[in-house]
Amino acid sequence: MNIREPVVYLGNFYSIAMPVQKTEKLAGWGNYPVIESYTGSVRSAADVQQVLEQYTLVPRGLGRSYGDQAVNAQNYVGDCTHMNYFLDWNEAEGILECGAGASLEEIITAFAPKGWLPMICPGTKFVTIGGAIANDIHGKAHHTDGSFVNCVVSFTILLADGSIVTASRDERPDLFWANFGGLGLLGVILTARIKLRKIETTYFKQKSLKIKNLDHMLEALDTYDHEYNYSVAWIDALAKGANTGSGVLTLGNAAKLADLPEKLKAAPLKLHPTSKLAVPFYMPNFTLNNFTVRILNKVIGFVQNSPKEFIHYEKFFFPLDAINNWNRGYGKRGFIQYQFVIPETNGKQVLTEILNMIADSGCTPFLNVFKKMGDGQGLLSFPFKGYTLAIDFPVTKKLFEFTPKLDAKVLHAGGRLYLGKDALLAEGMFKAMYPQYAEWKEVKQKYDPQTKFSSNIGRRLGLS
């Protein structure tokens, strides 16, 4: 199944071993901030308990959260990627039971040839199931499929008192819902039962539209909302005036076997190749500036607007996975991904104001992704019905002055930031954006009264 060597599974006990103190400088995918933490592999309930006698702990998967979600200054970070085993597969119901360290990439590699894919896929396949729960990930079909919680049947979790319990919609529902978007601050998820989606091919039939401005973008999203399950747009965030909101909208549906041209029918469940492309070192900080980004925007716009009618899932879901370590392109200074969601009400006006703020900020925006979201759920889960925009910003002095202004604009519009990507949000602003935080903290007090599970973002936002 192309997964790493599994740990020994002994019923409800996991035989694992955390090494003695080892310090390591860790960061999220944005390489900002870089935090020194004690690290070790999560391998047993007993050893986690030993760690919790001296330190707080946060579980960590493949490190694809962008900011300080899986770092813990002068405390412990537990690497959960060795818990990547498969325990049970119910083909009749399409339910996989696996370790929380299993990644979407490993699941796709094992099950796509059998005609199954994960129900919810974000922008990268290098995400563990535990991380997918902690951030309640979403993808291009949130307006139809919702977020990751919708494919999770149940999970087991190691709590602060050393007990291992099961959480589901019926069993400990408060613990179940609080973990989605809970940033790993309630315990160490050990296993999960998730639903996979039955497929006939690993291809998608897609359509792309060149978008003139924001009016055109919102009109196109509404027009095709019920015709296509998947939609995502690239926006030129440096465009101004009549061109504000211009870009390319890509729409798609899963291709059935009968849809494919003959040359693709020969291998309808084709897997992704292993990428050999990589950014070998951190690029100089001056590489990305407004001039180079304008050129790159034209290239991206051309590529996005020239797709084939049928596209493999790898390019459809995970285009950036084709380049290993692409985050190094921002240099050692690092970058943040600023993602917000705002309600549809007054959405055009607010988006116009935000795009103008970004274009005039002097902060270089890159890889700007726009989507429509459906109804949300959960206490700290990010999505709700509205529009979401994700922008990459290289870290600069101007950025620290600019993002609080963006935060205020988003909050005033009734919106909020995605905590799974945030690196800079202040506690007061967070609590105003997520009023359900008080209810979440009641769950935290119930299951972790001594705050054994903590992280930098947990302390920054007043969650731990």
N, C-alpha and C positions, 0 to 999 in steps of 0.2 A: 504493500500500500504506500510505499515511498514515504514512510514516517520514521522519525528517529527512534532509537531503542527505547521502549517503554519502561516505565517504572513497574515494580511488582505491585499488582493489585490484589489485596487480600480482603475481599468482602467490603466492609465499610471502613477499613483502615488502610492507609497508604504508607508503605515502607519507604521513607525518604530520609535524606540527611543534609542539613545545612552545614556548610563549612564554617570554620572559625572565622573571626573577623577579617574581612578583606575590604579595603577601601577602594573605591573606583569613582572616577568622574563620569557622571551620567547626564544625559540630556534627552529630550524628546526628539522627534523627527525634525523639528525646526532648529535644533542645535542651540536653542536658547530657552531658559538659562542652563548653564552647565553647573551641576551640583555634585559635591562629593558626598557619597553615601557608602554605607556598608552593604555588601552584596553577597548573595549566595543563592544556590538553586533550591527551590521548594521541593522537598522530597519526603517529608513526613510530618504528621500532626504533632508528634512529640517534639521534634526539633523546632518547629514553629513556636511552640509553647516556650521552649528555652530562650529563643530570641526575644519573645514578648516579655520575659522577665527583666530584660535590660533596656530594650529599645521598643520604639513603635515600628510598625512594618507596613509597607504598601506592596501589593502584588504587582508584577510587571510581566507583560507578554513580549511582543516583538518590538516594542518601543515606537509604535507608529502614532501615538498621541503626540501632538505637536509641542506642547509646552512642559509644564512642571507637574503633570498628572502622575507620572510613575517615577518620581525622584523623591528623596526623603533625607534632607540635609542632616548629616551626622547621626542618622538612624538607618534602619534596615530596608532594603529593597529585595524582595523575593522573586527570583527568576522562575516563572512558571512554565517555561517553554518545554521542559522535559516531561510534563504531564500531557503528552500529545498522542495518547493511545486511543484506539477505538474499542469500545466495550461491547456494543450490541447494535445490530442493524435489523430493523423491522421493515422489510421491503413492502409488505402489504399496506402499511400506513405511512411509509416514507419517513420513519423516525430513526435518527441516529443518536446513540448514546456514546459520548466521547469525553476524554479528559479536557479540562478547560484550557490546556496549553496547545491543543490541536488548532491549526490555522485553517483559514478558508482555502488557502493554496493546497494544503494536504488533503482536505476534504474533496476539493475539485479534482485533484489528481487521481484519487481513489474511486470517486463515484461518477464523474462525468462520463467515462467510458461505459458505465452501466445505465446511463440515461437519467442522471440526477445532478442538480446544481443547488447550491445554497439559495434559500428564498430571498435573502437580503444581501446584496453585495455593495459595499462602499467603493471608493475610488482606488483601493488597493486590496489585493488578495492576501497580503502579508499581515493579517490581523488574527489574533487568537480568539477563540470563543469567549474566554474570560474577558478579554479586552472589548469584544463586541458587546457584551452585556454591560460592562462598566461604563461604556460610553453610549449605549443604546444606539448603535450605528444606523445609518439610513443610506439609501442609494438613489438612483435615478427614478425609482418608481414609488417614492414615498406617498405621492398623492393617490396611489392605488393599493400599494402593499403595506404602507406604514413602516415602522421602525423594527429593529431586531427583536424586540419583545414579542412581536406577533408570530415568530417562528420558534420560540422557546416554550417547551412544554413544562420543564422543571429543571432544577439544578440542585446539587449538593454543595454545601458551603461550610468551611471550617470557621467557627466563631471564636471570639476572644476567650471564652471560658474553656476552650479545647474540645467542645462538642462538635460533631458533624451532623448537620440536619439537612432535610430536604425542604425546598421552598417551591411552591407552585401557586397557581391562582386559587387553589382550594386549601393548600396546606401552608400555613404561615404566609398568607397573602401580603401582609405588610412588609415582610422581609423580601419577598419576591419582587414587588413593585419598586421598593426603595433601591434595589441593586441596579436597576436600569437607569443609567445616568448617575449612579452613585459613586463613580470614580474609584471603585475598589476599597472604599472606606468602611465597609461593614464586615469584611472577612475575606478569606481566600476561597474563591470558587474552585471546586475540585473537579466536578463532572457536570455535564449538561445533557439533556435530551432535547434535540432540535429537529424540526421538520425540514426536509429537503423538498425541492420542487421537481416533479417529473418533467422531463424534456424529451423531444424527439431528435433535436439536433443541438449542437453547441454554437449555432449561428443566430444572428439577428437580422431581421429585415429593417432597414433604416431609411430615413428621409432627412435631408438637411435643407434648411432655409436660410438664406442670407437676410439678416435683419437690419433695417435702416435706422431705427431709433427705438426708444423705449415704448412708445405707443404701439409700434409694429410688433415688438417683442411680446407685450402683454396680450395683444389681440391674437397673435399666433398661438400662444399658450392656451388661451380659452378655446380657440377654434379646434385645436387638435387634442384637447384634454381627454376626451372619451374615445378617441380613435387609436391612440397609442398609449401603452402602459408605461413606457420609459421616455423621459424627456430631460434634456440638460442643455444649457446654453453657455457659450463662451462670450464674454462681453469685453469690449475694448474700453477699459476704465479711464483711458486718457482722452477719449473722444469728448468733445464739448459741443455746445450749441445745438443745432438741429440734428447732430449725429450722436448726441448723448444716448447711451444704451444700445448702440449698434453692435453687431456681432453675428454669431451663427447659432441657430437653434438646431439641435439634433434630436430626432424622434425615432423610436424603434419599438418593435414587438419581437418576441421569440419566434424564430422561423420554424415552421413545421417541415417534416421531411418532404412533403409534396411541393413545398414552396421552392426548394433548392434547385438550382441549375444542375444538370447532369454531372458536371465535373466535381461538384461538392458532395453529391449523393454517395460517392465512392467511400467517403469517410465522414459521415454526418456527425459523429461524436468525437471529432478531432480534439486532442488536448493542446494546450499551449506549449510552445517550445521554451526551453530554458534560455533566458536572455544572456547574451555575451557582451552587450553594451554596458558601459559603466562610466561614471565620472570618477577618474582615478584619484583625484586630490581636490582639496578645497580651492575653488576658483578665487582669483584676486577680488577684493571687495568692489573694485571699480568696474567689474565686468558688467553688472546690471546697473544701468542708469536710464534716464528717460529716453535718450537717443537709441540705445540698443533695444530697449523694451518696445519702442515704436516699430522698429524693424522686425523684431520677433513677433509682435502682434499681427503684422501683415502676413508673416509666414504661417502663423497658427490659423488665422482667418482663412487663408487659402486652403490649407490642409483640411480644416474642419468642413469647408464648403465643397470639398471634392471627394466625398466618400463613395465607396462601392455600394451597390444596392444591398448586398449581403456581406456582413462583417462578422468575424469570429468574436466570441465572447471576450477574449483577451483584450482586443483592441476596443471593444464596445464598453466594457466595464473598467478595465485597468490599463489605460493607455500609457500612464507614467511608469508602470511596472516594467516596461520595456527597457528602461534605463536604470541600472542599479546605482544606488547612492546618488540619485539626482538631486537630493537636498544639498549636496556639496557645491552645487552651482551658485548658491547664495554666498559662499565664502565662509570663513571662520566666524564672522560676526553673527551668523545665524539669521533666521527669519521667523516671523509669526504668520499663522494663517488666521485671519480675522473673519469669522463667519457669524452672521446674524440672521435672524428671521423677524419679519415684521408682518402685521396683519394685512390682508388685501385692502381693507378700507384705507383710503388715501394712499394706497401703495405707490401709485405712479408719482405723486408729488414728493413723497418721502424718498423714494429711490432716486429721483432726479436731484434732490438736494444732496443726498449722500454721494452720488457719483460726481457732482460738481465739487463737493468738499474734497474728495479724493484727488480729482484732477488738479486742484489748486493747492494741494497740501505740500508739495515738494517731496512727498514720500512716494517711492517708485512702486506702483502696483503691478503685480504680475500673476498670471494664471488665475483669471477672474471667472468663477463658475457661478452660474445663476440657475435656480430651479424653483419650481412651484411645489409647495408642501401640502399634505393633507392634515387631517385632524391628529392632534398629539395625545399623549397619555403618559402617566407616571408623574412622579414628584419632581425629579431633577432632569428628566428627559428633555432634550432640546426642542424637538419639532413641534410646531402647531400649524394650523391652516394659515397659509400666507406665502410670502416670497422670501427666499433665502439667497444670500450672496456670500461667496467665500473669496477672499482676496489675500494673496501672499504679499507681505511687505518685508523687504530686507530690514534688519534692525539698524536704526540710526538714531541720533539724538532727537531729530525732528519727530520720529515716530512716537516717542514717549510723551511728547507734548500734544500730538495729534489724536491718538486713540481715545483719551478721555472725552474729547469733543465728539468723536463718533459714538462713544458709549452713551453720552447724553442724548444725542439725536435718536439713537435706536430706542432708548428707554422712553423718551417723550412720545414716540410713535406706538408704544405698547409692545415693543419687541424685546429680544434678549440675545445673548451670545451663546455659542456652542462651547460648553465647558471642556469638552474633549479636545478642543484645539486652542483654548484660551491660554495666554501667558501673562496678561497684564491687568486684567479686570480687578477693580478695587472691591473690598468686602461690601461696603455700603451700596454700591451700584449693583453688585450681584444680588443682594437681598431684595432690592427693589425690582429687579428683573425676574426673580424666582421667589415670589411670596410663599410658595409651598415649602420653602427651605425649613420653616419652623416645624412643619409636620414631619419632614425627613429627619430632623434632629431628634424628634421624639423616638423614631425608630432606632436611630443611632444610640440614644441613651438606653433603650431597652436591651439591645443586643451587644453593645460595646460601651458600657457605662464608664470604664476607665480610659477610654480612648486609646486602645492598643493599636488600632489601625489608623494611620495618619500619613500625610504626604505634604509636600510643599504647597500644592494648590489647596489642599484641605485646610491648612493653617492660614493661607492667604485669604481664603474666602470665609473663614470662620466656621467651617464645617467640622473641624477636628482640632 
